[in-house]
């Protein structure tokens, strides 16, 4: 085995002389929290992102200021880092493949590319259904206006989603008739879309699962999520509604999916729990996830430390949750005074006075409505106590519950 092959297969042990570097593609808040976790374990962190004042770049040991596909930037990142990961699922898979030629990359380009394409993702979930025991919602590809005529009445009402680049409710339109479907398709510029049947939803849940290069996998407690306008609003763990049997089925399905994908790293899989108690797999994110932020303050090993461990080929951490938790997303709206354009700083001192409150702000210079600016996690002896603190925080910030 030559030196390069050895470097690609052996663990990336943190050392100070010379420093061991880990790289992350993307400069958002997920990269920022990854950097904190990696630095706590003794690594230095390089971030590749062209935005100079990005959240991850503010805390990284080095910022490589190029586009995700820039050849020079990729060479610099690969030559510096013992391993590279991504914090943004829309980083070009071809860039990850380029990096993998000379350094260790986790997750792989193959795994990320499936999550980047809703058609490929649905096809993969169908292939997994035998082992996972869970299927996706009925769906159909809409690549041209002619495809709309062939849409079964059973698929309506539904949600039309762009196949690529959709997140936080972007690139999605609810439709109840073929006329609305045709208008929505035209409004999206005629790009290839996926029509998904709307199902009688009771709850939305997500499962974080991590897998190492040796095939070992761990799964976190199931999280119950509430969305508003397509953006995550709150995450509650443990769920107050989902039964133990449904939670176990979702966790087992997540373990089956990550094994089938031969994935290394942290993967978040979202599921729908229907009114009849059945489970439907919705989508996956090949990275740590907003719904997993509670793990920083409520679990033995955070999702970000788990990401570091997996990509560095170190043993995975303990996923036990030591405290019930509720996480509240902080959007830019709370900087505005009601519906006006008047801005003021939220009363963070009042939030921090609440027992069990952990405030995380992402270092974004400009607050905009619907922009994720931070989160607060409330940990408490009981989930009811954590929910009470959530209610107090929402009252302070002017957020309707």
Secondary structure by P-SEA (a helix, b strand, c coil): ccaaaaaaccccccccccbbbbbbccccaaaaaaaaaaaaabbbbbbbccccccccccccccccccccccaaaaaaaaacccbbbbccccccaaaaaaaaccccccccaaaaaaaacaaaaaaaaaaacccccccccbbbbbccaaaaaacccccccbbbbccccccccccbbbbccaaaaaaaaaaacccbbbbbccccccbbbbbbbbbccccbbbbccbbbbbbccccccccccccccccaaaaaaaaaaaaaaaaaaccccbbbbbbbbccccbbbbcccccccccccccccccccccaaaaaaaaaaccccccccccccbbbbbbcccccccccccbbbbcaaaaaaaccbbbbbbcccccccccccccbbbbbcccaaaaaaaaaaaaaaacccc
